[in-house]
Amino acid sequence: MSTKIKNLALSLLYIPLVIIGQIIGNILGVFLLSILGKEYWFSFILNYLSEIAFMLIGGIIGGIFAGYTIIKFFKSFEFQYIIIIPWFVSIIYIAFIFFYTDLDKVALGDASAVLLSILFFHYYLKKNKPTDL
């Protein structure tokens, strides 16, 4: 099997890894926000963000978790092939949210979490990619 196909297959791991990371991040985000309390959020924008902040924290942790796990278990990969499917899935999911759902706080928070996940995944892999190829 060619290296390109292996990397595309490896990129399929992004989906379950980011879901696990987002669940962990959402739990940590809810815990963190319960410690901070809502009285610290004083303006409309910050109040709005405080209601979806656990999703945003989940998105960041999900992306980093997926990138970290792939780097730890797979020492060599080609960056340009391992990010194709994650970007494709993320763009399709965000498009689905904007075209087929009501744009309420939950939908916007979910779209933001997916965007943060892919951005942090991309950044983490690019920053820590193996140099032995």
C-alpha positions in Angstrom: 0.0 0.0 0.0 1.4 3.4 -0.9 2.3 6.0 1.7 -0.3 8.4 0.4 -3.2 5.9 0.9 -1.9 5.0 4.4 -1.9 8.6 5.3 -5.4 9.1 4.0 -6.5 6.1 6.0 -4.7 7.4 9.1 -6.6 10.7 8.7 -9.9 8.9 9.2 -8.8 8.6 12.9 -9.4 12.3 13.2 -13.1 11.8 13.5 -13.3 9.5 16.6 -10.3 11.2 18.2 -11.8 14.7 17.9 -15.1 13.4 19.3 -13.4 11.9 22.3 -11.3 15.1 22.8 -14.4 17.3 22.5 -16.3 15.3 25.1 -13.3 15.6 27.5 -13.1 19.3 26.7 -16.8 19.9 27.2 -16.6 18.3 30.6 -13.6 20.4 31.5 -15.2 23.5 30.1 -18.4 23.0 32.2 -16.2 22.4 35.3 -14.1 25.5 34.6 -17.1 27.7 34.0 -18.8 26.5 37.2 -15.6 27.5 39.1 -15.5 30.9 37.4 -19.2 31.6 37.7 -21.3 33.7 35.4 -20.9 36.9 37.4 -17.6 37.5 35.8 -19.2 37.9 32.3 -20.5 41.4 32.3 -21.2 42.5 28.7 -23.6 41.1 26.1 -20.8 39.6 24.0 -19.1 38.0 26.9 -22.4 36.7 28.3 -23.2 35.1 24.9 -19.7 33.6 24.8 -20.1 32.3 28.3 -23.0 30.2 27.2 -21.0 28.5 24.5 -17.6 28.6 26.1 -17.6 25.0 27.1 -18.1 24.1 23.4 -15.2 26.3 22.4 -13.0 24.8 25.1 -14.1 21.4 23.9 -13.1 22.3 20.3 -9.7 23.4 21.3 -9.0 20.3 23.4 -10.5 18.0 20.7 -8.1 19.3 18.0 -5.1 19.1 20.2 -6.0 15.7 21.5 -6.5 14.3 18.0 -3.1 15.8 16.8 -1.3 14.6 19.9 -2.6 11.1 19.6 -1.7 10.8 15.9 1.8 12.1 16.5 2.3 9.7 19.5 1.2 6.6 17.8 2.3 7.2 14.2 5.9 8.5 14.1 5.9 9.2 10.4 3.3 10.7 8.2 3.0 13.2 5.3 1.3 16.3 6.6 -0.4 17.3 3.3 -2.2 13.9 3.1 -3.1 13.5 6.7 -5.1 16.8 6.8 -7.3 16.2 3.7 -10.1 14.2 5.2 -10.3 16.2 8.5 -10.6 19.5 6.6 -13.1 18.0 4.2 -15.3 16.6 7.0 -15.1 19.8 9.0 -16.1 22.0 6.0 -19.0 19.7 5.2 -20.2 19.7 8.8 -20.0 23.5 9.2 -21.8 24.0 5.8 -24.5 21.6 7.0 -24.9 23.6 10.2 -25.3 26.9 8.4 -27.6 25.6 5.6 -29.8 23.1 7.4 -30.2 24.3 11.0 -31.6 27.3 12.8 -28.7 29.5 13.7 -29.2 29.6 17.4 -26.5 29.6 20.1 -26.1 25.9 20.1 -25.6 25.7 16.3 -23.1 28.6 16.3 -21.3 27.1 19.3 -21.1 23.7 17.5 -19.8 25.3 14.3 -17.2 27.3 16.2 -16.1 24.2 18.1 -15.6 22.3 14.8 -13.7 25.2 13.4 -11.5 25.5 16.4 -10.9 21.7 16.4 -9.6 21.6 12.8 -7.5 24.8 13.3 -5.8 23.4 16.4 -5.4 20.0 14.8 -3.8 21.6 11.7 -1.6 23.8 13.8 -0.5 21.0 16.2 0.4 18.6 13.4 2.2 21.3 11.4 4.2 22.5 14.4 5.1 18.9 15.6 5.4 17.1 12.3 8.3 14.5 12.2 11.4 15.7 10.4 12.8 12.2 9.6 10.9 11.8 6.3 
